[in-house]
Amino acid sequence: MYKKLATNNKKMYICSQNIINMSQSAYTIRLDSDLKERFDTLCEGFGMSATTAFNIFVRMVVRQRRIPFEIELSEKDESYERGRKAFLDIRRQAEAGRYPDMTLDEINEEIRLAREGR
């Protein structure tokens, strides 16, 4: 059985004559005001504070050694797609023998020009 003691920003627990020291640190983050309000409302609905929700998230990241959900772009980035298309186009042309003597700098310049839309 644990008994909680509070001393100077530290949580200490007594367990069968042993004292477990858990010091705490603060984190400050910035959120859009509307997003913060919506998050606080959801957390309240879950029966917890935003601090508790962040602590759960941090513990899961540390325990799993990864972000516990997938992060992806909802829409493909246009500049990425243009650059990829330019790269694949130059690659096809090089394989066909169009650029047999191009240096890496020249290839990179072609890619840069393709990204700018010529």
BALOBA-1460 file (C-alpha; in Angstrom, 3 decimals):
// residues 118
<rec num="1" residu="m" x="0.000" y="0.000" z="0.000"/>
<rec num="2" residu="y" x="1.300" y="3.422" z="-0.976"/>
<rec num="3" residu="k" x="0.933" y="6.613" z="1.008"/>
<rec num="4" residu="k" x="1.512" y="9.848" z="-0.903"/>
<rec num="5" residu="l" x="3.636" y="12.661" z="0.544"/>
<rec num="6" residu="a" x="4.049" y="16.039" z="-1.152"/>
<rec num="7" residu="t" x="7.238" y="18.055" z="-0.666"/>
<rec num="8" residu="n" x="8.578" y="20.948" z="-2.761"/>
<rec num="9" residu="n" x="7.488" y="19.963" z="-6.275"/>
<rec num="10" residu="k" x="8.247" y="16.297" z="-5.650"/>
<rec num="11" residu="k" x="5.936" y="13.405" z="-5.096"/>
<rec num="12" residu="m" x="7.150" y="10.884" z="-2.591"/>
<rec num="13" residu="y" x="5.466" y="7.626" z="-1.803"/>
<rec num="14" residu="i" x="5.999" y="5.441" z="1.237"/>
<rec num="15" residu="c" x="5.701" y="1.738" z="0.512"/>
<rec num="16" residu="s" x="6.375" y="-0.792" z="3.271"/>
<rec num="17" residu="q" x="8.962" y="1.407" z="4.974"/>
<rec num="18" residu="n" x="10.690" y="2.355" z="1.644"/>
<rec num="19" residu="i" x="10.421" y="5.882" z="0.264"/>
<rec num="20" residu="i" x="10.100" y="6.198" z="-3.537"/>
<rec num="21" residu="n" x="11.101" y="9.666" z="-4.773"/>
<rec num="22" residu="m" x="9.472" y="10.901" z="-8.006"/>
<rec num="23" residu="s" x="10.642" y="14.423" z="-8.865"/>
<rec num="24" residu="q" x="8.575" y="16.325" z="-11.417"/>
<rec num="25" residu="s" x="9.389" y="18.797" z="-14.173"/>
<rec num="26" residu="a" x="7.167" y="21.240" z="-16.015"/>
<rec num="27" residu="y" x="6.563" y="21.344" z="-19.779"/>
<rec num="28" residu="t" x="5.191" y="24.403" z="-21.571"/>
<rec num="29" residu="i" x="3.542" y="24.067" z="-24.976"/>
<rec num="30" residu="r" x="1.718" y="26.513" z="-27.206"/>
<rec num="31" residu="l" x="-1.609" y="25.623" z="-28.808"/>
<rec num="32" residu="d" x="-4.181" y="27.453" z="-30.841"/>
<rec num="33" residu="s" x="-6.740" y="28.767" z="-28.324"/>
<rec num="34" residu="d" x="-9.667" y="27.005" z="-30.001"/>
<rec num="35" residu="l" x="-7.759" y="23.716" z="-30.170"/>
<rec num="36" residu="k" x="-6.827" y="24.000" z="-26.483"/>
<rec num="37" residu="e" x="-10.433" y="24.654" z="-25.506"/>
<rec num="38" residu="r" x="-11.661" y="21.657" z="-27.521"/>
<rec num="39" residu="f" x="-8.915" y="19.447" z="-26.064"/>
<rec num="40" residu="d" x="-9.725" y="20.539" z="-22.491"/>
<rec num="41" residu="t" x="-13.422" y="19.809" z="-23.090"/>
<rec num="42" residu="l" x="-12.648" y="16.328" z="-24.438"/>
<rec num="43" residu="c" x="-10.314" y="15.565" z="-21.540"/>
<rec num="44" residu="e" x="-12.969" y="16.697" z="-19.091"/>
<rec num="45" residu="g" x="-15.404" y="14.349" z="-20.806"/>
<rec num="46" residu="f" x="-12.870" y="11.543" z="-20.350"/>
<rec num="47" residu="g" x="-12.691" y="12.410" z="-16.659"/>
<rec num="48" residu="m" x="-9.114" y="13.687" z="-16.713"/>
<rec num="49" residu="s" x="-7.154" y="16.892" z="-16.994"/>
<rec num="50" residu="a" x="-5.067" y="17.876" z="-19.999"/>
<rec num="51" residu="t" x="-1.979" y="17.288" z="-17.840"/>
<rec num="52" residu="t" x="-3.079" y="13.701" z="-17.201"/>
<rec num="53" residu="a" x="-3.692" y="13.183" z="-20.939"/>
<rec num="54" residu="f" x="-0.198" y="14.488" z="-21.780"/>
<rec num="55" residu="n" x="1.318" y="12.269" z="-19.083"/>
<rec num="56" residu="i" x="-0.431" y="9.241" z="-20.596"/>
<rec num="57" residu="f" x="0.914" y="10.188" z="-24.039"/>
<rec num="58" residu="v" x="4.477" y="10.662" z="-22.770"/>
<rec num="59" residu="r" x="4.415" y="7.368" z="-20.853"/>
<rec num="60" residu="m" x="3.204" y="5.521" z="-23.978"/>
<rec num="61" residu="v" x="5.957" y="7.090" z="-26.122"/>
<rec num="62" residu="v" x="8.612" y="6.095" z="-23.588"/>
<rec num="63" residu="r" x="7.162" y="2.606" z="-23.043"/>
<rec num="64" residu="q" x="6.729" y="1.822" z="-26.763"/>
<rec num="65" residu="r" x="9.746" y="3.852" z="-27.936"/>
<rec num="66" residu="r" x="7.614" y="5.316" z="-30.745"/>
<rec num="67" residu="i" x="4.722" y="7.704" z="-31.305"/>
<rec num="68" residu="p" x="1.695" y="5.534" z="-30.400"/>
<rec num="69" residu="f" x="-0.248" y="6.471" z="-33.536"/>
<rec num="70" residu="e" x="0.484" y="6.999" z="-37.221"/>
<rec num="71" residu="i" x="1.377" y="10.487" z="-38.444"/>
<rec num="72" residu="e" x="0.886" y="11.175" z="-42.138"/>
<rec num="73" residu="l" x="0.097" y="13.958" z="-44.564"/>
<rec num="74" residu="s" x="-3.595" y="14.154" z="-45.356"/>
<rec num="75" residu="e" x="-2.845" y="15.469" z="-48.838"/>
<rec num="76" residu="k" x="0.240" y="14.881" z="-50.928"/>
<rec num="77" residu="d" x="2.624" y="17.801" z="-50.954"/>
<rec num="78" residu="e" x="2.688" y="19.313" z="-54.462"/>
<rec num="79" residu="s" x="6.385" y="20.255" z="-54.379"/>
<rec num="80" residu="y" x="7.275" y="16.715" z="-53.324"/>
<rec num="81" residu="e" x="5.214" y="15.271" z="-56.177"/>
<rec num="82" residu="r" x="6.737" y="17.674" z="-58.739"/>
<rec num="83" residu="g" x="10.252" y="16.848" z="-57.520"/>
<rec num="84" residu="r" x="9.549" y="13.120" z="-57.614"/>
<rec num="85" residu="k" x="8.121" y="13.389" z="-61.142"/>
<rec num="86" residu="a" x="11.177" y="15.382" z="-62.277"/>
<rec num="87" residu="f" x="13.517" y="12.836" z="-60.717"/>
<rec num="88" residu="l" x="11.744" y="9.909" z="-62.368"/>
<rec num="89" residu="d" x="11.679" y="11.730" z="-65.717"/>
<rec num="90" residu="i" x="15.424" y="12.436" z="-65.586"/>
<rec num="91" residu="r" x="16.062" y="8.870" z="-64.494"/>
<rec num="92" residu="r" x="14.131" y="7.509" z="-67.520"/>
<rec num="93" residu="q" x="15.995" y="9.857" z="-69.824"/>
<rec num="94" residu="a" x="19.352" y="8.853" z="-68.337"/>
<rec num="95" residu="e" x="18.475" y="5.176" z="-68.740"/>
<rec num="96" residu="a" x="17.629" y="5.890" z="-72.391"/>
<rec num="97" residu="g" x="21.090" y="7.451" z="-72.857"/>
<rec num="98" residu="r" x="20.021" y="11.105" z="-73.099"/>
<rec num="99" residu="y" x="22.355" y="12.306" z="-70.302"/>
<rec num="100" residu="p" x="25.378" y="10.020" z="-70.444"/>
<rec num="101" residu="d" x="27.884" y="12.695" z="-69.407"/>
<rec num="102" residu="m" x="25.888" y="14.751" z="-66.881"/>
<rec num="103" residu="t" x="27.445" y="15.499" z="-63.529"/>
<rec num="104" residu="l" x="25.497" y="15.247" z="-60.296"/>
<rec num="105" residu="d" x="25.401" y="19.056" z="-60.132"/>
<rec num="106" residu="e" x="23.858" y="19.197" z="-63.597"/>
<rec num="107" residu="i" x="21.250" y="16.605" z="-62.661"/>
<rec num="108" residu="n" x="20.417" y="18.527" z="-59.471"/>
<rec num="109" residu="e" x="20.060" y="21.732" z="-61.520"/>
<rec num="110" residu="e" x="17.593" y="19.964" z="-63.832"/>
<rec num="111" residu="i" x="15.593" y="18.846" z="-60.810"/>
<rec num="112" residu="r" x="15.644" y="22.388" z="-59.363"/>
<rec num="113" residu="l" x="14.388" y="23.838" z="-62.669"/>
<rec num="114" residu="a" x="11.619" y="21.232" z="-62.848"/>
<rec num="115" residu="r" x="10.509" y="22.113" z="-59.321"/>
<rec num="116" residu="e" x="10.309" y="25.780" z="-60.286"/>
<rec num="117" residu="g" x="8.092" y="24.861" z="-63.201"/>
<rec num="118" residu="r" x="10.614" y="26.214" z="-65.752"/>
